[in-house]
Amino acid sequence: MGKVMAVCVSGRRGVAKSPVDSAVFLKDWGIEGDAHAGHWHRQVSLLGADKIRAFNRQGAGVNPGDFGENLVVEGIGLSQLPVGALLRCGEVVLEITQIGKDCHSHCQIYQRMGECIMPREGVFARVLSPGVIRVGDQMEVERRAQPYPWQAAVITLSDRCAAGERQDLSGPAVAQRLKEAGYQVAEQLLLPDGEQALKEHLIRLADQRRVDLILTTGGTGFAPRDRTPEATMAVAHRDAPGIAQAIRGASMAITPRAMLSRGVSVIRGGTLIVNLPGSPRACMECMDVFLEVLPHALQLLRGQGGDCARP
């Protein structure tokens, strides 16, 4: 059980938020009148009161709202909760969607202290049930009626599609196939070929959004700009070669050109990343190979499954 120590809002982004006595939380929107509200996954931001106190002991001298957080909460280890966890405060129910955030333009706190706790300790959520939260209200982690759903992200790599010269058919096809299999597609991205942007998004999706699965499509061939495998291997913590090997083996029965695919499959933290080819048809054929096996693999990554041995 935790307690709301501060409620903070701001009508403009990029500035500290101001403490208020209470705020109205709107379903799938965020806080009424707050600049960060909207139909996206970071509708409400939260920070632990203990993290602020510890930072102030270093001489930071910060107050509630200075980090841009909406809620300061005492008694709950917010950053230790999994993405998908539910927080209830009265009638309001929040679902955690992200842990930490990128900080590309360092704030005044960082410039003064040399660090900022929001990028690693900040928690972001969306509003599932509306209501009012007041300073002093109790907050608790609510037990989910169902297990956390599998969350996935789909990334298309294509210079021509990113430039608007060709329609991306593969990414939507992969996302739709995942939805039909019961996955929540948290994000669907379209990027030009190359390494840097892909590496940044793979790290963000695995470390902050903490999706269970990332499927990329495109950039796995021999062309000079085909760098998807290199970017994927660069962010990997562990190799998981069996999936990529199985894809190539099955695809060879369809076309000998499958031997030209350089796609890889790896693990970063608790996220499985698999490279798929660029064509919609080839993506579906590859997903036929591994989709049924994925739930067991993802359970193991969540620490929920047993061993892989068969009796």
C-alpha positions as CSV (number, residue, x, y, z in Angstrom):
1,M,0.0,0.0,0.0
2,G,1.3,3.4,-0.9
3,K,0.3,7.0,-0.5
4,V,0.1,9.9,-2.9
5,M,2.4,12.6,-1.6
6,A,2.0,15.1,-4.5
7,V,-0.1,15.7,-7.6
8,C,1.5,18.0,-10.2
9,V,0.3,19.4,-13.5
10,S,1.5,21.7,-16.2
11,G,-0.2,23.2,-19.2
12,R,3.1,23.3,-21.2
13,R,5.7,20.7,-22.0
14,G,9.4,21.1,-21.2
15,V,8.8,22.9,-17.8
16,A,8.5,21.8,-14.2
17,K,5.0,20.9,-13.1
18,S,3.2,22.7,-10.3
19,P,1.7,20.9,-7.2
20,V,-2.1,21.0,-6.9
21,D,-4.4,19.5,-4.3
22,S,-6.1,17.2,-6.8
23,A,-6.5,16.4,-10.4
24,V,-9.1,14.8,-12.7
25,F,-7.8,11.7,-14.6
26,L,-9.6,11.0,-17.9
27,K,-9.7,7.5,-19.4
28,D,-7.2,6.9,-22.2
29,W,-6.2,10.5,-22.0
30,G,-4.4,11.5,-18.8
31,I,-4.8,14.4,-16.4
32,E,-7.3,17.1,-17.4
33,G,-5.4,20.2,-18.4
34,D,-1.9,18.6,-18.4
35,A,0.3,19.0,-21.4
36,H,1.4,15.4,-21.5
37,A,-2.2,14.0,-21.7
38,G,-3.2,12.4,-25.0
39,H,-3.9,9.2,-26.8
40,W,-0.4,7.7,-26.3
41,H,1.3,5.4,-23.7
42,R,2.9,8.1,-21.5
43,Q,-0.3,9.8,-20.3
44,V,0.8,10.0,-16.6
45,S,4.2,10.0,-15.1
46,L,5.1,8.8,-11.6
47,L,8.1,9.0,-9.3
48,G,8.9,7.5,-5.9
49,A,9.1,9.9,-3.0
50,D,12.1,7.9,-1.6
51,K,14.0,8.5,-4.9
52,I,13.4,12.3,-4.6
53,R,14.6,12.3,-0.9
54,A,17.7,10.3,-1.7
55,F,18.5,12.7,-4.6
56,N,18.0,15.7,-2.3
57,R,20.5,14.2,0.2
58,Q,23.0,14.7,-2.5
59,G,22.2,18.4,-2.5
60,A,19.8,18.5,-5.5
61,G,17.2,20.7,-3.7
62,V,14.3,19.6,-5.9
63,N,10.6,19.8,-5.2
64,P,7.6,17.8,-6.4
65,G,7.0,18.5,-10.1
66,D,10.6,19.6,-10.8
67,F,11.2,16.4,-12.8
68,G,8.0,16.8,-14.8
69,E,6.3,14.0,-12.8
70,N,2.5,14.0,-12.3
71,L,2.4,11.9,-9.1
72,V,4.9,11.4,-6.3
73,V,4.1,8.2,-4.4
74,E,5.4,6.9,-1.1
75,G,5.6,3.2,-0.2
76,I,5.6,1.5,-3.6
77,G,8.8,0.5,-5.5
78,L,7.4,1.9,-8.8
79,S,10.5,1.3,-11.0
80,Q,10.6,-2.3,-9.8
81,L,7.1,-3.1,-11.1
82,P,6.7,-4.8,-14.5
83,V,5.2,-3.1,-17.5
84,G,1.6,-4.0,-17.4
85,A,1.2,-3.7,-13.6
86,L,-1.9,-2.0,-12.4
87,L,-2.1,0.8,-9.8
88,R,-5.4,1.7,-8.2
89,C,-6.1,5.0,-6.4
90,G,-9.7,5.2,-5.5
91,E,-11.7,4.9,-8.8
92,V,-8.6,5.6,-10.9
93,V,-6.7,2.6,-12.4
94,L,-3.4,3.2,-14.1
95,E,-1.5,0.6,-16.2
96,I,2.3,0.9,-16.3
97,T,3.5,1.2,-19.9
98,Q,7.2,2.3,-19.6
99,I,10.0,2.3,-17.1
100,G,12.5,5.2,-17.5
101,K,13.0,7.4,-20.5
102,D,15.6,8.8,-22.8
103,C,16.8,12.3,-22.0
104,H,18.3,13.8,-25.1
105,S,18.3,17.4,-24.0
106,H,19.6,17.4,-20.4
107,C,17.4,19.4,-18.0
108,Q,18.6,22.1,-15.6
109,I,18.7,19.4,-12.8
110,Y,21.1,17.3,-14.9
111,Q,23.2,20.4,-15.7
112,R,23.4,21.3,-12.0
113,M,23.9,17.8,-10.6
114,G,25.5,15.8,-13.4
115,E,22.6,13.3,-13.3
116,C,18.8,13.1,-13.2
117,I,16.8,10.3,-11.7
118,M,13.8,10.6,-14.0
119,P,15.4,8.7,-16.9
120,R,16.0,5.6,-14.8
121,E,13.4,5.9,-12.0
122,G,10.5,7.6,-13.8
123,V,7.4,5.4,-14.5
124,F,4.8,6.1,-17.1
125,A,1.2,4.9,-17.3
126,R,-2.0,5.2,-19.2
127,V,-5.4,5.7,-17.5
128,L,-7.7,2.7,-17.7
129,S,-10.4,4.0,-15.3
130,P,-11.2,7.7,-14.7
131,G,-11.6,9.6,-11.5
132,V,-10.0,12.1,-9.1
133,I,-6.7,11.6,-7.2
134,R,-6.0,13.9,-4.2
135,V,-2.9,14.4,-2.2
136,G,-3.0,11.9,0.7
137,D,-5.0,9.3,-1.2
138,Q,-3.9,5.7,-0.8
139,M,-2.5,3.8,-3.9
140,E,-2.1,0.1,-4.2
141,V,-0.8,-2.4,-6.7
142,E,-3.9,-4.2,-8.0
143,R,-3.9,-7.9,-8.8
144,R,-4.7,-8.5,-12.5
145,A,-7.6,-10.9,-13.2
146,Q,-5.6,-12.2,-16.2
147,P,-1.8,-12.6,-16.7
148,Y,0.0,-9.7,-18.3
149,P,-0.7,-10.0,-22.1
150,W,2.2,-10.6,-24.4
151,Q,3.4,-7.3,-25.8
152,A,5.1,-6.9,-29.1
153,A,6.6,-4.2,-31.4
154,V,7.0,-4.3,-35.2
155,I,9.7,-2.4,-37.0
156,T,9.9,-2.1,-40.8
157,L,13.3,-1.2,-42.3
158,S,13.0,0.3,-45.8
159,D,14.5,3.4,-47.4
160,R,11.8,3.6,-50.0
161,C,8.9,3.1,-47.6
162,A,10.4,5.6,-45.1
163,A,10.7,8.2,-47.9
164,G,7.0,7.6,-49.0
165,E,8.0,6.1,-52.3
166,R,6.4,2.7,-51.6
167,Q,3.7,1.6,-49.2
168,D,4.8,-0.6,-46.2
169,L,2.8,-3.8,-46.5
170,S,5.0,-6.0,-44.4
171,G,4.9,-4.2,-41.1
172,P,1.0,-4.0,-41.0
173,A,0.8,-7.7,-42.1
174,V,3.1,-8.8,-39.3
175,A,1.3,-6.6,-36.7
176,Q,-2.1,-8.0,-37.8
177,R,-0.8,-11.6,-37.5
178,L,0.4,-10.9,-34.0
179,K,-2.9,-9.4,-33.0
180,E,-4.8,-12.4,-34.3
181,A,-2.5,-14.6,-32.2
182,G,-3.4,-12.6,-29.0
183,Y,-0.5,-10.2,-28.8
184,Q,-0.8,-6.5,-27.9
185,V,1.2,-4.5,-30.5
186,A,2.6,-1.7,-28.4
187,E,4.3,0.1,-31.2
188,Q,4.7,-0.2,-35.0
189,L,7.6,1.8,-36.5
190,L,8.8,2.5,-40.1
191,L,12.5,3.4,-40.3
192,P,15.0,3.8,-43.2
193,D,17.6,1.1,-43.6
194,G,20.7,1.5,-41.5
195,E,22.0,0.8,-38.0
196,Q,21.8,3.7,-35.7
197,A,18.1,4.5,-35.5
198,L,17.3,0.8,-35.3
199,K,19.7,0.3,-32.4
200,E,18.2,3.2,-30.5
201,H,14.6,1.9,-30.9
202,L,15.5,-1.7,-30.1
203,I,17.2,-0.5,-26.9
204,R,14.2,1.7,-26.0
205,L,11.6,-0.9,-26.7
206,A,13.5,-3.6,-24.7
207,D,14.7,-1.5,-21.8
208,Q,11.9,1.0,-21.3
209,R,8.8,-0.3,-22.8
210,R,9.9,-3.9,-22.0
211,V,8.0,-5.6,-24.7
212,D,8.2,-9.3,-24.8
213,L,8.9,-9.5,-28.6
214,I,10.2,-7.3,-31.3
215,L,9.9,-8.4,-35.0
216,T,11.8,-6.5,-37.6
217,T,11.1,-6.8,-41.3
218,G,13.5,-5.8,-44.1
219,G,17.2,-5.1,-44.3
220,T,18.4,-8.7,-44.0
221,G,19.9,-9.2,-47.5
222,F,23.2,-8.5,-49.2
223,A,22.6,-4.8,-50.3
224,P,25.0,-2.3,-48.8
225,R,22.2,-0.6,-46.8
226,D,20.9,-4.0,-45.4
227,R,22.2,-3.6,-41.8
228,T,19.4,-5.0,-39.7
229,P,21.4,-8.0,-38.5
230,E,24.3,-5.9,-37.5
231,A,22.1,-3.5,-35.5
232,T,20.3,-6.4,-33.8
233,M,23.5,-8.2,-32.8
234,A,25.0,-4.9,-31.5
235,V,22.2,-4.6,-28.9
236,A,22.0,-8.3,-28.0
237,H,22.7,-9.6,-24.5
238,R,22.4,-13.2,-25.6
239,D,22.2,-15.1,-28.9
240,A,19.2,-17.2,-29.7
241,P,20.2,-18.7,-33.1
242,G,17.7,-21.5,-33.3
243,I,14.8,-19.4,-34.5
244,A,16.8,-17.8,-37.3
245,Q,18.2,-21.2,-38.2
246,A,14.7,-22.7,-38.3
247,I,13.4,-19.9,-40.5
248,R,16.2,-20.4,-43.0
249,G,15.8,-24.2,-43.0
250,A,12.0,-24.0,-43.6
251,S,12.4,-21.2,-46.2
252,M,14.9,-23.2,-48.2
253,A,12.1,-25.7,-49.0
254,I,10.3,-22.7,-50.6
255,T,13.1,-20.9,-52.4
256,P,16.9,-21.4,-52.6
257,R,17.2,-17.6,-52.2
258,A,16.5,-18.2,-48.5
259,M,20.2,-18.9,-48.1
260,L,20.8,-15.2,-48.8
261,S,19.0,-14.1,-45.7
262,R,21.3,-12.9,-42.9
263,G,18.5,-12.4,-40.4
264,V,19.3,-13.2,-36.7
265,S,17.4,-13.9,-33.5
266,V,18.7,-12.6,-30.2
267,I,17.7,-11.7,-26.6
268,R,18.1,-8.4,-24.9
269,G,17.0,-8.4,-21.2
270,G,13.6,-10.0,-21.2
271,T,12.9,-9.3,-24.9
272,L,13.2,-11.6,-27.9
273,I,14.2,-9.9,-31.2
274,V,13.7,-11.7,-34.5
275,N,14.6,-10.5,-38.0
276,L,12.2,-11.2,-40.8
277,P,12.6,-10.7,-44.5
278,G,11.2,-7.7,-46.4
279,S,8.3,-9.2,-48.3
280,P,4.8,-9.7,-46.8
281,R,4.5,-13.2,-48.1
282,A,8.0,-14.2,-46.8
283,C,7.1,-12.7,-43.4
284,M,4.0,-14.8,-43.1
285,E,5.9,-18.0,-44.1
286,C,8.6,-17.2,-41.5
287,M,6.0,-16.6,-38.8
288,D,4.5,-20.0,-39.6
289,V,7.7,-21.5,-38.5
290,F,8.0,-20.1,-35.0
291,L,4.7,-18.5,-33.9
292,E,3.4,-21.5,-32.0
293,V,6.6,-21.9,-30.1
294,L,6.9,-18.3,-29.0
295,P,4.6,-18.5,-25.9
296,H,6.9,-21.0,-24.2
297,A,10.0,-19.0,-25.1
298,L,8.5,-15.8,-23.7
299,Q,7.3,-17.5,-20.6
300,L,10.9,-18.6,-20.0
301,L,12.1,-15.0,-20.5
302,R,9.5,-13.8,-17.9
303,G,10.8,-16.5,-15.5
304,Q,7.4,-18.2,-15.6
305,G,8.0,-21.4,-17.6
306,G,9.6,-24.7,-16.8
307,D,12.5,-26.3,-18.6
308,C,12.5,-27.2,-22.2
309,A,13.1,-31.0,-21.7
310,R,10.4,-33.4,-23.0
311,P,9.6,-36.5,-20.9
